[in-house]
Amino acid sequence: MTLSDEVRERLADVVELQPTKNSELQERWGLESGSEVHHYLEDELGEFYFLEDELGEYYFRDDNSLIRATAEAADLVDVEPGVQVADDGDGATSAVRVPELQARILEVLPGKDERSQSVVATLHDLREAYEIDPDVEDVRSGLQSLRRKDVVEVEYRTVPTFRLAVDLEGLEVTISD
């Protein structure tokens, strides 16, 4: 059994956005709810696992319930994963594929040895550095997505604050569509 164009495109989205959540896929796919994403993953991608054992499973949920693609999925759709880990064995993220806003967030966040900053401070830095005015919820969502990719860490003070978890110089950032 071969994959339809739609299934192949959506599988490529899972590979590109991983680790991701239902809400990110919901937005990318234009669905009404995270439940629709769950059903799609189970009904469309899950059924191929049972019909074609040699293809293996295409996605899984990690210990934090984040959606990740398998190596077989990445090979099948020929898309670079959203997160790549360095080969030097330290487990650090070496490359990420993110939307433009998240790339800008990475550029304005404090370094990993600096004092972390709030969502609002990050918003102000974005406005000043790039003369853009994103919604605060988009900045918060972007920070959380970068956190799931292990390139941003959170420190809980009065409010959650964020800083880079990696050296920006050693991180390859690719802007996705």
C-alpha angles and dihedrals in degrees: 000000000000127000120254117239091253094052091046091050093048092047087052088054090054090050093047098044099041129165087043144145134232090257094058092050090044090057094045093048097040094237125156099236147003087252089064089054091050092050092047092051093047097041102038107027096027094054092059090058091060096041098044110033093176091064093058126209116318101207142008140186116246127218089282092050091250117148115245131175123232123238088253090059093051091049092047096053097031094225125138112246118253089242129036126188122217117255092228092092098244092110093231120147109253102178137022134184110213141158117268095260091056091049089054091048089056090053095054100039120103116259122261093265094046131087112279121241137216129254090255093051089050090050091052091049090051091050092050098042100040105018090235128132110209121177113265090237090056089053091048091048091047092051091050091048090051089048090055088052089055095239095105127045129202127224117194114222123140085320129010110278129192142211137163116285092198137040106270091214091063095046122091108212119196120188113227126204 
